[in-house]
C-alpha cells in the first residue's frame, strides 16, 4: 500500500484493526501472532550476552595467532 496525502497518520482503532485483519486472506494471517510477539519481547528483554573475553574453542582449528610477512611488497609504481 502506498501512502498518499489523503491517508490518515492516526493509528487504527481496535475495530479498524480487526476489520483489516478479517479482510486478510487466510494465507496471510498468523494465528500465533500473540505468542510470537510475546517471545520476541522476552528475547529482547534479556541482557545481551557479550562474546568479548571468550576465546574460541581451539578444537575447531581456530587459533588466535596472526601471521603476516614483515616485508610488504611495494605496489605504488
Long-range contacts (C-beta under 8 A, 24 or more apart in sequence): none
